Amino acid sequence: MDSKIEKFPRGTLRQGGMAVGISTYLLAKLVAMLGGHGTTSSPLADLVLALTLQQGDPSGDCRRALKHFPYPAIAEMVIDAFYIPLGNPEGLSVRAVPMFSLDPSRLSIALIICANFAFVWLAKEGHQHEICTNFMVKVGEGGPLPYALMGAVLGGVGSVTVGAGIPFGIPDMLMDIVMGREVRYSVPIYNGEPYEIRFDPKSFFGKKLPSDLRIPNFVPIVSSRLALDVLMKRVPKSSINGIVVERNVAAGHNAPPRTPSVDSSGVRCRVYGERDEPDLERIADLGIPFWVGGGYASERGIEDALSAGGTGIQVGTAFALADESGMNPEVRKNALAIISKGEEQVSTRHDYSPTFFPFKIFRMKGTSSEPDVHNARVRVCDKGALRYPYMRSDGTIGYRCPAEPVEHYV
Ligand SMILES: Cc1cc2nc3c(=O)[nH]c(=O)nc-3n(C[C@H](O)[C@H](O)[C@H](O)COP(=O)(O)O)c2cc1C
């Protein structure tokens, strides 16, 4: 990690949440201890916890965290279902991780809550600084959010960042969780009426919630003027504690471009341009603290953000390549070698991610960043994170996944 980070005043640097499993609790903890906002990642945290337990939880961290879960029977249910001791002396078979549905099983809910609790708890262990968790509205069309927020709040999360969609309903859910009330979230159904998820923590846990729960700061992530306008219309300003402004050069997924143009064959298209640049002056006028991300990971970046009236910067790529990131070590090593030779090629592809959103590609030999490898890949939906519910002609709810084979999807 760049030691210059230690020079930044406390709070000026946010480490971006990076799914799946890139922004680990170790990374978040270290960043928090160095004075930044260390961030764990919520999307598919349930899968990460289940797989860690199935691999014997070699560090013992996850089981240690779950010992502190306030409802031991729920934590035991998760451990009994997924933990396989190292070497598997009892010959236990691997249990499938449930895909999220609108009618989740008790085990599925328990796994989501425990995973979000455990990763926040571990990131907070051994110091007094705040930890943030990053959520994505788009994953499961937001269906897992009531349970994921519940787990993070039980773990003592200090703030929540929310991106990949406009985060309506989050401040209300956080308030309901802390007050011990039923939590409701409306999930859009393609071709049908929205479905209201209702989660009553008291009846799920069989006990009242701890009385010392704290409402975390709510920090939405916005990447366009349009998204900011919609957010400010629908969410009271008083419930927004900060804003992360993500420019379209940020790694990961980006908001689609909105500036009209014409491509080389004369076809009308949209490209990134003026319309896609966030209006920092306007954001500064709101009087809400903000951090700017996307190519700002430098001292110059932090100076620019501060002089635009911001509180600081959000950084992803540099942290994804740090020792504490959860990235496959081989891939990370190769990426660093390419960067150290100055040979990196990063492009925005609009046709690569099954989410339909533009996606940053770092070119690396033999990986699906190469079109041949990408095109030869067998399409599959085996995690369920991108599934979205739709209304079938008989009135029942089905699920479609844009990552599954085209003929199944159609
Ligand atoms: C590997 C990787 C995964 C990411 N995943 C997410 C994510 O799941 N959710 C999210 O809101 N942002 C995600 N991001 C974006 C970062 O949180 C951050 O905002 C962005 O990387 C900042 O720009 P920078 O990479 O130029 O520093 C990801 C970034 C990287 C590098």
The ligand as an SDF file (V2000), in Angstrom:
LIG
                    3D

 31 33  0  0  0  0  0  0  0  0999 V2000
  -11.9330   -4.7100   -8.7320 C   0  0  0  0  0  0  0  0  0  0  0  0
  -12.9210   -3.6210   -8.4490 C   0  0  0  0  0  0  0  0  0  0  0  0
  -14.2050   -3.9470   -8.0620 C   0  0  0  0  0  0  0  0  0  0  0  0
  -15.1360   -2.9340   -7.8040 C   0  0  0  0  0  0  0  0  0  0  0  0
  -16.3850   -3.2920   -7.3660 N   0  0  0  0  0  0  0  0  0  0  0  0
  -17.2610   -2.3270   -6.9820 C   0  0  0  0  0  0  0  0  0  0  0  0
  -18.5110   -2.6880   -6.3950 C   0  0  0  0  0  0  0  0  0  0  0  0
  -18.8130   -3.8590   -6.2100 O   0  0  0  0  0  0  0  0  0  0  0  0
  -19.3660   -1.7040   -6.0510 N   0  0  0  0  0  0  0  0  0  0  0  0
  -19.0420   -0.3740   -6.2290 C   0  0  0  0  0  0  0  0  0  0  0  0
  -19.8630    0.4970   -5.8870 O   0  0  0  0  0  0  0  0  0  0  0  0
  -17.8580    0.0010   -6.7840 N   0  0  0  0  0  0  0  0  0  0  0  0
  -16.9520   -0.9450   -7.1400 C   0  0  0  0  0  0  0  0  0  0  0  0
  -15.7240   -0.5850   -7.6390 N   0  0  0  0  0  0  0  0  0  0  0  0
  -15.4070    0.8690   -7.7700 C   0  0  0  0  0  0  0  0  0  0  0  0
  -14.6330    1.3740   -6.5330 C   0  0  0  0  0  0  0  0  0  0  0  0
  -15.3800    1.2480   -5.3460 O   0  0  0  0  0  0  0  0  0  0  0  0
  -14.1870    2.8390   -6.6780 C   0  0  0  0  0  0  0  0  0  0  0  0
  -15.2860    3.7110   -6.6070 O   0  0  0  0  0  0  0  0  0  0  0  0
  -13.4540    3.1200   -7.9760 C   0  0  0  0  0  0  0  0  0  0  0  0
  -12.5710    2.0610   -8.2480 O   0  0  0  0  0  0  0  0  0  0  0  0
  -12.6750    4.4380   -7.8470 C   0  0  0  0  0  0  0  0  0  0  0  0
  -11.9100    4.6920   -9.0140 O   0  0  0  0  0  0  0  0  0  0  0  0
  -10.3730    4.2510   -9.1760 P   0  0  0  0  0  0  0  0  0  0  0  0
  -10.3750    2.8090   -9.4910 O   0  0  0  0  0  0  0  0  0  0  0  0
   -9.9010    5.0970  -10.2980 O   0  0  0  0  0  0  0  0  0  0  0  0
   -9.6540    4.5530   -7.8840 O   0  0  0  0  0  0  0  0  0  0  0  0
  -14.7810   -1.5680   -7.9370 C   0  0  0  0  0  0  0  0  0  0  0  0
  -13.4660   -1.2550   -8.3260 C   0  0  0  0  0  0  0  0  0  0  0  0
  -12.5520   -2.2590   -8.5690 C   0  0  0  0  0  0  0  0  0  0  0  0
  -11.1330   -1.8840   -8.9340 C   0  0  0  0  0  0  0  0  0  0  0  0
  1  2  1  0
  2  3  1  0
  2 30  2  0
  3  4  2  0
  4  5  1  0
  4 28  1  0
  5  6  2  0
  6  7  1  0
  6 13  1  0
  7  8  2  0
  7  9  1  0
  9 10  1  0
 10 11  2  0
 10 12  1  0
 12 13  2  0
 13 14  1  0
 14 15  1  0
 14 28  1  0
 15 16  1  0
 16 17  1  0
 16 18  1  0
 18 19  1  0
 18 20  1  0
 20 21  1  0
 20 22  1  0
 22 23  1  0
 23 24  1  0
 24 25  2  0
 24 26  1  0
 24 27  1  0
 28 29  2  0
 29 30  1  0
 30 31  1  0
M  END
$$$$
